[in-house]
Amino acid sequence: MTESLSLAFSHVGMFVCDIDAMVDFYTRVMGFVCSDRGVLDNGARIAFMTRHPREHHQIVFATGRPDELPFDVVQQVSFRAGGLDQLRLMERRLRAEGVVMEGPTLGCITHGNAISVYFRDPEGHRTELFIDTPWYVHQPMRIPIDLSMPDEAVWAFVEGHARSLPGFRPIAEWHAEMDVKVLAAQG
């Protein structure tokens, strides 16, 4: 590549069946605000959602998703939380809301490099709330974790398990390796 290209991820759009239910959930439970709503030329309704005052939208919902799909085409949507306390707060909110949090790819887990809460939003999209850890381990890796443990116990559990896995190292070492790879790929 001879030209430098600057790209950063900005937002994601999803087709939905019940836009009002999705806007309600994402505002009331997830803390988003609706920055704009309207109707497209084709009659589809659209809603722009954000949690950042300088980002017009981080998620876009548009009607038009068929009611019957053989599977959910959105593999997952992920949100970084501000800390372990916020992750626990959201887990409590989600459980109080009756959100689906049980299943083979759901619940509270650690990837070694993150601690996550996975759930299904009102239309069944697998959604992740996570915090980073200071470690790297080869992925994929996931094991259940009990977030009701005290902070020290959660961190000790995550680090202890991560240290037992191949490729364990401080995340700063992995970042340095990725700096080289990404810069090389960008030419």
Phi, psi and omega per residue, in radians:
M1 nan 2.238 -3.091
T2 -1.724 -0.379 -3.140
E3 -1.848 2.497 3.067
S4 -1.395 2.367 -3.110
L5 -2.204 2.170 3.141
S6 -1.824 1.959 3.112
L7 -2.273 2.417 3.037
A8 -2.400 2.415 3.139
F9 -1.083 2.431 -3.072
S10 -2.082 -0.969 -3.054
H11 -2.753 2.981 3.115
V12 -2.305 2.551 3.070
G13 -2.047 2.483 -3.132
M14 -2.330 2.363 2.958
F15 -1.315 2.407 -3.112
V16 -2.316 2.808 3.059
C17 -1.568 -0.861 -3.069
D18 -2.021 1.532 -3.056
I19 -1.099 -0.607 -3.133
D20 -1.154 -0.718 3.103
A21 -1.132 -0.694 3.133
M22 -1.174 -0.775 3.110
V23 -1.086 -0.751 3.128
D24 -1.038 -0.862 -3.115
F25 -1.100 -0.852 -3.067
Y26 -1.200 -0.459 3.070
T27 -1.472 -0.879 -3.024
R28 -1.258 -0.727 -3.053
V29 -1.689 -0.740 -3.031
M30 -1.636 -0.158 3.073
G31 1.407 0.292 3.065
F32 -1.382 2.818 2.952
V33 -2.089 2.651 3.094
C34 -1.570 1.997 -3.086
S35 -1.507 -0.432 3.107
D36 -2.827 2.676 3.027
R37 -2.497 2.682 3.096
G38 -3.071 -2.949 3.135
V39 -2.195 2.281 3.116
L40 -1.379 2.917 3.136
D41 -0.986 -0.541 -3.116
N42 -1.481 0.060 3.121
G43 1.616 -0.142 3.116
A44 -1.201 2.470 3.062
R45 -1.547 2.559 -3.081
I46 -2.400 2.502 3.088
A47 -2.375 2.329 3.135
F48 -1.822 2.214 -3.031
M49 -2.121 2.460 3.109
T50 -2.590 2.731 2.974
R51 -2.073 0.067 -3.086
H52 -2.121 2.207 -3.063
P53 -1.137 -0.282 3.139
R54 -1.821 0.005 3.099
E55 -1.925 2.004 3.128
H56 -0.960 -0.730 3.098
H57 -2.683 2.557 3.022
Q58 -2.014 -0.443 3.052
I59 -2.330 2.457 3.026
V60 -2.127 2.266 3.021
F61 -1.884 2.328 3.078
A62 -2.334 2.361 3.097
T63 -1.200 2.796 3.122
G64 2.242 -0.076 3.096
R65 -1.221 2.240 3.089
P66 -1.076 2.481 -3.137
D67 -1.080 -0.641 -3.075
E68 -1.997 1.806 3.030
L69 -2.013 2.541 -3.136
P70 -1.172 -0.390 3.070
F71 -2.823 2.875 3.132
D72 -1.374 2.098 -3.082
V73 -1.351 -0.209 3.045
V74 -1.555 1.975 -3.111
Q75 -1.166 -0.831 2.992
Q76 -2.997 2.757 3.012
V77 -2.125 2.305 -3.043
S78 -2.139 2.505 3.121
F79 -2.259 2.299 3.088
R80 -1.435 2.222 3.101
A81 -1.608 2.861 -3.061
G82 -1.417 -0.112 3.138
G83 2.859 3.068 -3.113
L84 -1.071 -0.673 3.124
D85 -1.096 -0.685 3.113
Q86 -1.230 -0.601 3.082
L87 -1.105 -0.765 3.102
R88 -1.125 -0.744 3.109
L89 -1.002 -0.814 -3.132
M90 -1.168 -0.641 3.093
E91 -1.059 -0.766 3.118
R92 -1.100 -0.778 3.121
R93 -1.041 -0.785 -3.103
L94 -1.132 -0.757 3.118
R95 -1.118 -0.728 3.107
A96 -1.103 -0.542 3.142
E97 -1.338 -0.243 -3.096
G98 1.352 0.399 -3.127
V99 -1.215 2.509 3.112
V100 -1.181 2.044 3.141
M101 -2.223 0.069 -3.117
E102 -1.930 2.495 3.133
G103 2.574 2.987 -3.038
P104 -1.083 -0.445 -3.129
T105 -2.084 0.352 -3.074
L106 -2.143 3.018 3.073
G107 1.779 -2.940 -3.139
C108 -1.623 2.144 -3.078
I109 -2.484 2.928 2.941
T110 -2.164 2.500 3.020
H111 -1.788 0.099 -3.036
G112 1.475 -0.825 3.097
N113 -1.636 -0.056 3.141
A114 -2.726 2.764 2.955
I115 -2.060 2.245 -2.952
S116 -2.318 2.688 2.929
V117 -2.111 2.087 3.128
Y118 -1.883 2.406 3.131
F119 -2.654 3.047 3.062
R120 -1.866 2.263 3.073
D121 -1.312 3.130 -3.063
P122 -0.998 -0.386 3.109
E123 -1.828 0.208 3.035
G124 1.553 0.077 3.093
H125 -1.197 2.257 3.068
R126 -1.209 2.208 -3.047
T127 -2.210 2.440 -3.120
E128 -2.108 2.356 2.918
L129 -1.965 2.311 -3.050
F130 -2.583 2.828 2.927
I131 -2.220 2.599 3.099
D132 -1.388 2.705 2.979
T133 -1.919 2.950 3.116
P134 -1.490 0.321 -3.068
W135 -2.203 2.778 3.014
Y136 -2.109 2.427 2.921
V137 -2.424 2.700 3.130
H138 -1.022 2.435 3.135
Q139 -1.932 2.652 0.122
P140 -1.447 2.578 3.054
M141 -2.682 2.308 3.091
R142 -2.691 2.298 3.007
I143 -2.417 2.600 3.127
P144 -1.127 2.645 3.091
I145 -2.463 2.541 3.124
D146 -1.689 1.849 -3.106
L147 -1.342 -0.055 3.086
S148 -1.404 -0.158 3.076
M149 -1.180 2.722 3.041
P150 -1.072 2.731 -3.122
D151 -0.831 -0.869 -3.079
E152 -1.037 -0.686 -3.135
A153 -1.219 -0.678 3.101
V154 -1.070 -0.900 -3.117
W155 -1.098 -0.683 3.120
A156 -1.136 -0.716 3.116
F157 -1.080 -0.859 -3.105
V158 -1.083 -0.853 -3.124
E159 -1.123 -0.751 -3.138
G160 -1.037 -0.795 3.130
H161 -1.196 -0.756 -3.124
A162 -1.047 -0.728 -3.139
R163 -1.070 -0.431 -3.112
S164 -1.449 -0.053 -3.030
L165 -1.792 2.665 3.076
P166 -1.071 2.500 3.064
G167 1.457 0.013 -3.134
F168 -1.004 2.328 3.046
R169 -2.913 2.870 3.064
P170 -1.072 2.517 -3.107
I171 -1.067 -0.497 3.133
A172 -1.067 -0.624 3.093
E173 -1.166 -0.738 3.118
W174 -1.142 -0.716 3.100
H175 -1.017 -0.757 3.139
A176 -1.071 -0.730 3.102
E177 -1.099 -0.749 -3.130
M178 -1.216 -0.579 3.056
D179 -0.952 -0.817 -3.121
V180 -1.116 -0.828 -3.114
K181 -1.090 -0.813 -3.089
V182 -1.172 -0.761 3.122
L183 -1.091 -0.684 3.114
A184 -1.126 -0.698 -3.121
A185 -1.210 -0.473 -3.116
Q186 -1.532 -0.067 3.020
G187 1.261 nan nan
